[in-house]
Amino acid sequence: MDTMVSRNDRSFQVVDVQVGRIRPEPGLARQRDRGGHRELCRSIERFGVLTPITVRPASDGTGDYLLIKGQGRTLACRMLGVETIPALVVDEEYAENEKVQQFLVENVARLRMRPVDRALLIARARQSGEETADVARRFGVSAATVRRLEAQLDGASTSEVAALRTGKVNLTLHAVIARHVPSEERPDVVTAVAQYSVRPKDIEALFIGIGWRHLVDLGPDHRRQRLLLLTWACGILDGLPPGPPKERVRQVALALPLRFGGGDGSTLSLVAGR
């Protein structure tokens, strides 16, 4: 099979793809209804795959494909020993939009998603123009939750999303950072905080204790100094014994130096003129 299919004023090729070269797209795994899956297997065994699946080429140079849509058909072919399956091969941009639409159209409650994947999808749905009430109903959350996640993840950088998806920063910790840090500085702050094992309550207390918002008001010329201060403070917090956040931040303050060494060998002072 080698045909062209038009989707949203764009043309994509339908080709026969080796089933063994198809890998699941992260975050798209879903629980299967056993009865429905057996029926699908019988249908494919008798008639073949009538509707192409949707895939995109993997970016790792392996020649594999990432599965966007059609998990049931692909799994059935694998179980039946079918070697190839018709697939609509799309680019990464189209694949991202297709994933969003798939999630929103299907019953989201059936999907086995991590909280971070669900949160990112909710934010993306709002960015795509879906009404707050509709998103809330579809995902089974409150409208307030939708608005909170939309505000928290609005403008999230690629590095922030990566940190969330890999678990280096959880949603609660990211929410604290988003409340205190301007979006243009968030990627650096997330990277700094992700190096250490710190609790959201401690970071909240730390931002308040060091007057982070006042430090931000000093402007971009002092961005490096405040990032060095935060990185150092997180390292101290990580090494402290458990305790109330305010007490832990007090311990950080007692250890506060007046100078920090930069990564390039330079020395930065927290006090003007030093």
C-alpha positions, 0 to 999 in steps of 0.5 A, a space after each residue: 500500500 502506498 497512497 496519499 491521504 489529506 488531513 486538514 488541508 495537508 497530504 500525508 502518505 499511507 504506507 505499510 509499516 513493519 509492526 515490529 518497528 512500531 513503538 508506543 508514543 510516551 503517555 499514550 498507553 491505555 487500558 484495553 477492554 478485553 472483550 472489545 480487543 478479542 472482537 477486534 482481533 477476530 475482525 482483523 484476522 478476517 478482514 485485515 486492517 481497514 483503517 490505517 493507524 497514525 504514526 510519526 518517524 522516531 527522531 532517534 535515527 533507528 528507523 522506528 515509528 512512534 504510535 500516535 493512534 491505533 494502539 488496539 489495531 497494532 497490538 492485535 496485529 502483533 498478537 496475530 503475527 501480522 507483519 505489516 500494517 497500513 499507517 498514516 505517516 505524519 510529521 511531529 507538528 501534526 502528530 502533536 495536534 493529533 495526540 491532543 485531539 485524540 485525547 479530547 475526543 476519547 473518554 479520558 477516564 479510560 487512559 492510563 496517564 500520569 498526573 503530569 501528562 494529564 496536566 500538560 494535556 489539560 493546559 494544551 486543550 485550553 491553549 487550543 481554544 477548548 472552553 474551561 467547562 468542557 475541559 473540566 467535564 472531559 477530564 473529570 476535574 474542577 474548572 478551578 483546577 483547569 484554570 490553575 494548570 493553565 496558568 501554571 503551565 502557560 509558556 512552559 519551556 521545553 526544558 520545564 516539560 522535560 523536567 516534569 515528564 522525567 520526574 525531576 520536578 513534580 507538579 506541586 514543586 513546579 507550581 511553587 516555582 511558577 508562583 514566584 518566578 517570571 516565565 522567562 527565568 523559570 527554565 533556569 530556576 527549574 534546572 537549578 532546583 531539579 538538581 536537589 531533593 527539596 520539598 515544595 514547602 521548603 522551596 515556598 518558604 525559601 522564596 519568601 525568606 530570601 525575598 525572591 520577588 524583591 530580587 527579581 525587581 532588581 532586574 536582569 543584570 542581577 539574574 545570575 546572582 539570584 540564580 547562584 543564591 537559589 542554587 546554593 540554598 537548595 544545596 544546603 536544604 538538601 543536606 539538612 535534617 527533616 524539620 519545619 520549613 521555616 526552621 530549615 530556611 533559618 538554618 540556610 540563612 545562618 550559613 549564608 556567605 557574602 560571596 559565591 563562586 561562579 561556574 566559570 571561576 569568577 566570584 559574585 558578591 551579594 553585597 554591592 561593592 564587595 
